[in-house]
Amino acid sequence: MNEEVKAKRTRRRYNEAFRRDAVALVEGTGQPLSEIATQLGITHWNLRDWAPLYGKRSTAAQLEARVRRLEQKNANLRQQRDALKKVMGIPAEPSRNASYS
C-alpha cells in the first residue's frame, strides 16, 4: 500500500496595504480580475473577496439607486409569483374562513 501524502498548504497572509493595492489595480486597469490575480501570485477568489472591503466606497446615491432597483425587481417577482399561483389555482392569500386542522 503506497500512499502519497499531500503536502500541507500553508495559508498565506497579506497585509492591508497589499490588499488595497491589488484592488486598486483591478479598479484602475481594464484587465480581468483573473489576469491580475495571476500576475500578483494570488487566487482570483482573494481579489473577489477583497474588492468590496478595500475598493471604492459606495455613495449614498448609489446605495439608494440599488435599493430602488431591488425593490422594483422584488415587486416584479411578486407579480410573477401571483400570476403563477392564479394559473395553478393556488390562492395568493389564505381565506379568512379557512380552518387550520
Summary of the structure (lengths in Angstrom):
residues: 101
radius of gyration: 24.6
end to end distance: 61.5
largest distance: 71.0
contacts: 171
relative contact order: 0.08
helix: 60%
strand: 0%
